[in-house]
Amino acid sequence: MNKKWLLSLAVATIFLVHTMTCASTVDAEKKVFAELTALIPQDRIVTVEDLHKKWKQIQNKKSNAVILDIRTGAEFHAGHLRDSNNIDSGNPYLVPKFWPEPDTEIWIFCRSQHRATYFVSSLYRYGYKNVYLVHGGIAAWAEKSYPLFSKDFGEFKVIKYDKALKEEFITRQLD
């Protein structure tokens, strides 16, 4: 009887410690996210309507701004803004290679906004001064039925965007 009780206590303790550790890392990520968001000037957090206006100016050769989609290559190729650039969200260090001037006007988005917040805050830490974070990302763009482009389908518009169809990330442990 004593062994069962000790085993139950040990399992409960391990579960409690694991739960507390997970909760603390989730809270820590939220704290880091808030700190990184604070690095981005509020007037540089823009809507998809603002991005659409800028995109039209670029299409009409009235702006030299850079539109940077930081989704994965697969996400980008499924549908993106015509003439946008793509660098995966894990590679902000590549931006200075392509656009070395700190005053370059760069509009950045991902699927929703989360990855872009990390990315944009990195660019501000690098010394960039004219970087815009698009609130809502490509999901908000698609919800507005603004045009998307892919090499497979050409230009298209999303009739109905289903938030439940977002990319699932699966992790696996390495041996």
C-alpha positions in Angstrom: 0.0 0.0 0.0 2.8 2.4 0.9 4.5 1.8 -2.5 1.3 2.6 -4.4 0.9 5.8 -2.4 4.5 6.9 -3.0 4.2 6.1 -6.7 1.0 8.1 -6.9 2.7 11.0 -5.1 5.7 10.9 -7.4 3.5 10.9 -10.5 1.4 13.7 -9.2 4.6 15.7 -8.4 6.1 15.2 -11.8 2.8 16.2 -13.4 2.6 19.3 -11.3 6.2 20.4 -12.0 5.6 19.8 -15.7 2.4 21.8 -15.7 4.1 24.7 -13.8 7.1 24.6 -16.2 4.9 24.7 -19.3 2.8 27.5 -17.9 5.9 29.5 -17.1 7.3 29.1 -20.6 4.0 30.1 -22.1 3.9 33.2 -19.9 7.5 33.9 -20.7 6.8 33.8 -24.5 3.9 36.2 -24.0 6.2 38.5 -22.0 8.9 38.4 -24.7 6.3 39.0 -27.4 5.0 42.1 -25.6 8.6 43.4 -25.2 9.3 42.9 -28.9 6.0 44.5 -29.8 7.1 47.6 -27.7 10.2 48.0 -30.0 7.9 48.7 -33.0 6.7 52.3 -33.2 2.9 52.3 -33.0 2.6 54.4 -36.1 4.4 51.6 -38.0 1.7 49.0 -37.1 -0.6 49.2 -40.1 -3.8 47.6 -41.5 -4.2 45.5 -44.6 -6.1 48.4 -46.1 -2.9 50.5 -45.7 -0.9 47.6 -47.3 -3.3 47.4 -50.2 -2.9 51.2 -50.8 0.9 50.8 -50.7 0.8 47.7 -52.9 -1.2 49.6 -55.5 1.3 52.5 -55.4 4.1 50.0 -56.0 2.1 48.4 -58.9 1.7 51.9 -60.4 5.4 52.6 -60.0 4.6 55.4 -57.5 6.5 53.9 -54.6 9.8 52.0 -54.2 8.7 50.3 -51.0 9.5 46.7 -50.4 6.8 44.2 -49.6 8.2 41.3 -47.6 6.2 38.1 -47.0 8.0 36.1 -44.3 5.8 33.0 -44.5 7.4 29.7 -45.4 8.2 29.0 -49.1 5.3 26.6 -49.3 2.9 29.2 -47.8 4.3 31.9 -50.2 3.9 29.7 -53.3 0.3 28.8 -52.4 -0.6 32.5 -52.8 1.1 35.8 -52.3 1.0 39.5 -53.2 2.2 40.1 -56.8 5.8 41.4 -56.8 6.3 40.7 -53.1 9.5 39.3 -51.8 9.9 36.2 -49.6 12.3 35.6 -46.8 11.4 32.9 -44.2 10.6 34.3 -40.8 13.6 32.6 -39.2 16.0 34.6 -41.4 15.8 38.3 -40.6 19.6 38.5 -40.8 19.2 38.2 -44.6 17.4 41.6 -44.9 20.6 43.7 -44.7 22.1 41.7 -47.5 19.2 42.6 -49.9 18.3 46.1 -48.5 21.3 47.5 -46.6 19.9 51.1 -46.2 18.4 51.6 -42.8 15.8 54.0 -44.3 14.4 51.4 -46.8 10.6 51.4 -46.6 9.7 47.7 -45.9 6.2 46.4 -45.3 6.3 43.0 -43.5 3.6 40.4 -42.9 3.1 36.7 -42.2 -0.1 34.6 -42.0 -1.5 36.4 -39.0 1.0 38.7 -37.4 2.9 36.7 -34.8 6.0 35.7 -36.7 6.1 39.2 -38.3 6.3 40.8 -34.9 9.4 38.9 -34.0 10.9 39.7 -37.5 10.1 43.4 -37.5 11.4 43.9 -34.0 14.7 42.3 -35.1 14.9 44.8 -38.0 14.4 47.7 -35.6 17.1 46.3 -33.4 19.4 46.2 -36.5 18.8 49.9 -37.0 16.1 50.0 -39.6 13.8 53.0 -39.2 11.1 52.6 -41.8 9.6 49.1 -41.3 5.9 48.5 -41.2 4.2 45.5 -39.4 0.9 44.6 -41.2 -1.7 43.8 -38.6 -3.6 40.6 -39.5 -1.2 39.4 -42.2 -2.2 37.5 -45.3 -5.2 36.1 -43.6 -6.7 39.6 -43.2 -5.7 40.4 -46.8 -7.5 37.2 -48.0 -10.6 38.0 -45.9 -10.8 41.4 -47.8 -10.7 39.4 -51.1 -7.7 41.4 -52.2 -5.8 39.8 -55.1 -3.3 37.0 -54.6 -0.9 35.5 -57.1 0.7 32.1 -57.6 2.7 30.6 -60.4 0.2 27.7 -60.7 -3.0 29.7 -60.8 -2.0 33.3 -61.7 -4.0 36.0 -60.0 -7.0 34.9 -57.8 -9.2 36.1 -54.9 -10.3 34.2 -51.9 -14.1 34.1 -51.8 -14.3 32.8 -48.2 -11.3 32.5 -45.8 -11.5 29.7 -43.2 -9.4 30.4 -40.2 -9.6 26.7 -39.3 -7.4 25.8 -42.3 -4.2 27.3 -40.9 -1.0 25.4 -41.2 -0.4 22.8 -38.5 3.1 22.5 -37.0 4.1 19.1 -35.9 7.2 18.6 -33.8 9.2 15.4 -33.5 11.9 14.5 -31.1 15.3 13.5 -32.6 16.9 10.3 -31.5 
